[in-house]
């Protein structure tokens, strides 16, 4: 059983490449994943959670304002009111699609078929 120099060189190069890959990428990634949480990570997490709370509060406020506008729009029509109605309709469609995407897809498919 003889191993020629070319085969030995190829396997050596492959082993060196794998070792370098492990040292540079895999080991750093594994250390980062196994790292214990620190105060800095806790502060970052608190900021993210606080931001999410702010976003949800803004969404609630926007929904309340849209409902008020929706109720007041029943009285008169103008371009701005038409834009607001469009936004309300768009938001309702978006909510419907998020709640039941399959039913929404079927509805749009039926609408397209009716047009043809």
C-alpha positions in Angstrom: 0.0 0.0 0.0 1.7 3.1 -1.2 0.5 6.7 -1.0 1.8 9.0 -3.6 2.9 12.5 -2.7 0.1 14.2 -4.6 -2.6 12.4 -2.5 -0.8 13.1 0.7 -0.5 16.8 -0.2 -4.3 17.0 -1.1 -5.4 15.4 2.2 -3.0 17.6 4.2 -4.4 20.7 2.4 -7.9 19.6 3.2 -7.1 19.0 6.8 -5.5 22.4 7.2 -8.5 24.1 5.5 -10.9 22.3 7.8 -8.8 23.3 10.9 -8.7 26.9 9.8 -12.4 27.0 9.2 -13.1 25.5 12.6 -10.8 28.0 14.4 -12.1 31.1 12.6 -15.8 30.4 12.2 -17.2 27.4 14.1 -15.4 28.0 17.4 -16.3 31.7 17.6 -19.9 31.0 16.8 -20.1 28.2 19.4 -18.5 30.4 22.0 -21.0 33.2 21.2 -24.0 30.8 21.4 -22.8 29.4 24.7 -22.0 32.8 26.2 -23.8 33.5 29.5 -26.1 36.6 29.5 -24.5 39.7 30.8 -25.8 43.0 32.0 -25.3 44.5 28.6 -27.4 41.8 27.0 -30.1 42.4 29.7 -30.2 46.1 29.0 -30.5 45.5 25.3 -33.4 43.0 25.9 -35.1 45.6 28.1 -34.8 48.2 25.4 -36.3 45.9 22.8 -39.2 45.0 25.1 -39.8 48.6 25.9 -39.8 49.5 22.2 -42.3 46.7 21.5 -44.6 48.1 24.2 -44.4 51.6 22.6 -45.2 50.2 19.2 -48.3 48.3 20.5 -49.5 51.5 22.3 -49.1 53.5 19.1 -51.1 50.9 17.1 -53.9 51.0 19.7 -53.9 54.8 19.5 -54.0 54.7 15.7 -56.9 52.3 15.7 -58.8 54.5 18.1 -58.2 57.5 15.9 -59.2 55.6 12.8 -62.5 54.5 14.4 -63.2 58.1 15.4 -62.5 59.3 11.8 -64.5 56.4 10.4 -67.5 57.4 12.5 -67.2 61.1 11.5 -66.8 60.3 7.8 -70.4 59.2 7.4 -71.4 62.9 7.4 -69.7 64.4 4.4 -67.4 63.5 1.5 -64.1 65.2 0.4 -60.8 64.1 -1.1 -59.2 63.8 2.3 -62.0 61.8 3.6 -61.9 59.5 0.6 -58.2 58.9 1.3 -58.9 58.1 4.9 -61.7 55.7 3.9 -59.2 54.0 1.6 -56.7 53.7 4.4 -59.4 52.2 6.7 -60.4 49.7 4.0 -56.8 48.8 3.4 -56.2 48.3 7.1 -59.3 46.1 7.3 -58.2 44.0 4.4 -54.7 43.7 5.9 -56.2 42.5 9.2 -58.5 40.0 7.3 -55.5 38.6 5.3 -53.5 38.3 8.5 -56.3 36.5 10.3 -57.3 34.1 7.6 -54.9 34.0 4.6 -56.5 31.0 2.9 -60.0 32.5 2.9 -58.7 35.8 1.7 -56.8 34.1 -1.2 -60.0 32.3 -2.1 -62.0 35.5 -2.0 -59.5 37.3 -4.3 -59.4 34.3 -6.7 -63.2 34.3 -6.9 -63.2 38.1 -7.6 -60.7 37.6 -10.5 -62.7 34.8 -11.9 -65.9 37.0 -11.8 -64.1 39.7 -13.7 -63.2 37.4 -16.6 
